[in-house]
Amino acid sequence: MRKSKVSKKGCLLFDIDNTLVDRDGAFQRYLQQFIGSNAAAFLDQDLAGVMEKILALDCHGKKDRALFCKELLQQFPGLPYSEASLWQDCQRLPEFVLKDMALIGVLERLSAIFHLLIISNGSAAMQRQKLHHAGLTEFFDTIFISGEVGCAKPDQRIFLHALQSCPHPAVVMIGDDYTNDMEPALALALKTIFINPRKESVRIKPDREIAHIHSLEEALDCLI
């Protein structure tokens, strides 16, 4: 981890999934292997359709994982798993995360100017492994994960907990989930950058909207 310097101009709070890490892409790569390894459970089924059904059940990783495993086994009863063993298999997901060299360059530049922190939902082991496989861990001063903190976004308590470690009053929250990332940040009067590739319509507009994390530096210009 990099040591914070009070001379930096502000703090950037990042979400992980589909913000820093292409979680959906990693999940699709995992699914391709999963379906291939369990071909007997999908005999006489259109494999593209199987992929679509599982992606719909997954809800971009936002569904409770126990419920996801239960529903997947109900949808495809031929799968040779219990709910517990299926969840254990799903925990291989970080192995399918790819490094994004363009993003690494962005964070390298930003880390010289801002304090970089993470505020993420999920289990500590899974989320930290995603960051590791993406090659991003070293850029962050502090990492807050709901599985360690004891409360999860959109609960403002996890934001308040993270803000105690922000050594600068100017703070920007950067994330792809309006409910979990933007709404609590707006309620706490933080600056906000919403990663919104699908142009989701929202109740209160964040300070900036971008289609991809690669546009972050431009979005930060004159914001903080």
N, C-alpha and C positions, 0 to 999 in steps of 0.2 A: 504494500500500500504506500501511496505517496504521502509525504508529510504536508500538512496544510500550512499555508503562509497567509498571514493576515493582510498582506498587501494585495491580494487578489480582489477582483472587482465584484464578486458575488458568488452565490451558490446555485448549482444546478442539481435538482432532484430528478432522477430518472426511474421510470418503470423498467422492467426487464422484458417480459414477454411481448413480442411484436412491437417493441420499441427499440431496445438495444439488441435483442436477439430475435431472429426470424423463427419464432417458435412454430408457426404454422408450417413453414417449409420443412423444419426438422421433423414435425409430426407426420407429414406426408411421406418423407423418406423412411421414417420408422414403419409406417403402415405398409409401404410397398414390401419391406422385408417381412413384416408380420403376416401379411396375406400370403406371400410366397411360402413361408415356413409352415403355414396352416392350410395348405391348399385343399386338403381333404374336407375341411369344414365348409368350403365354398364351391363344391362340385356343382356343375350345371348352373352356376350363377354368373352373371355378367360382372367381371372383376372391377370394371370401372364403376358400375353401380354399387358394388360392395364398398368401394372406396368412398363414394359420395355419401352413402348411408352412415358410415363410421364418422366421417368428417362432420356430418350434421349432428350426430350424437355428441361429438366432442365440443361443439360450440366454441371453437377457437381456444379451448383449454379453460373456459370460464365455468364449465359445469363442475359440480362437486365430483371428485375422482371416484369415490365409492359408488355414486349413482351412475357415473359413466360406465364403470366396469359391470355393474348389475344390468344396465340396459343393453350393453354390448352382448353379454352372454344370453340375454333373453332374445335378442334379435338374431343371433347366430348360435343356436344351442349345440351345434356340432363342435364348437371350440373346446379343446381339451384343457380347460382351466377352471379353477375356482375363482371367486372374486378376488381373493387374496393373492393367488398366484398370477392372475392377470395384471393386477396392480403392480406386482413385483416386476413383471415383464415390461410394463409401461415406463418403469423407472430407468430404462435404457435410453430414454428419449435424448438426454444430453449428448450421447455419443453421435447423434445425427445432426448436431448443431455445426454449422460451417463458420469459419472465420470470414469476416467482411473487412477486407483490407482498407477499403475506402472509409468505413466507419472508424477503424483503428486510427487512421490518419486524422479524422475529425476530432476524436477524443484526445489524441496526443496534442493537438493544437489547443483545444479548449482547456485541457488540464494545466496549461501554462498560465491561463488567464482566470479560471474559475476554480472554486472548490467543487468537486464532483462527488455526489452521493447517490445511493440507490435506496428506493423504497418500493418493496415488491411483496405481493402475496405469494404464498406457496410454501413448500417445505424447504428448510435450509439446505439440505443435501442436494435436492434437485436443482434449486435455483443457483446455488454456488457452482455446481458442476456445469450448468449451462454457460455461465460467465467464463469458467475456466476453458471450456472447449471453444468458446468464441474468442479467447485471447484478450479478454477485457478487464480482468480482475484488477490488474495493477494500476488502472487509471483512477480508481475510486478511493477517496479518503475514508469513507465509512459506508457500510452496507447494512440496511435494515430490512429484514425479511419477516413476514408475519409469523411464520413458524417459530421464530426465535423471540420476537417481541411479545407475542401473546395476544395481539389484536390485528385485524386485517382491514385493508382499504375496502370500503370508503369510510371506515371509522376514523374520525379525526384524531383519535388518540395516537395512532401510529405516525401521523404527520407531526403532531406536537412533539412526540418522542424524537423524531428525526430532526426537527427544528432546533432542539436543544443542542445538537451537535453542529449546527450551521454557524461558522465563525463570522458570518457577514449577514446584515439585515436584508440585503437584496437577494431574493430567492425566486427561482423559476422552477415550476413543476412541468416535466415533459413526459407525456404518456399517450397511449392509444385508446384508452378506455374512458369515455366521458363520465360515466357514473363513478368509477373507482378512482380515477386520477384527477379529472378536471373539477367536478362538483365540490369535493372537499377542499381542493386547493383554492378555488374561487371563494368558498365560504371563509377561508382563512386569509383572504386578501393577498394571496400569492400571485405572482405573474404566472401565466400558463401558456404552454405550447402544446396544441392538440395534434397528434399524428392521425390524420383523418383521410386515408386514401380513398375510401368509399363515399366521401362527401356526406357523411351522416349529418342530418339536420339536428341541431341542438337548441336547448331552451335559452341558455345564456352563452353568448359567444366568448370563447377564450381570447386571450390577447393575440395569439397567432395560430393559424392552421397551416399544416404542411402535409404533403402526401407521403413523405419518406424522411427518415432520420438524416439522410445525407444532406437535406436542405437546412439543417439545424443552425449552422453558423449564420446564414443569411437571415433566418428568422430572429436570431438573437440581436442582430444589429439594431441599435437604438432602443432595445427593450430593457436592457439593464446596463 
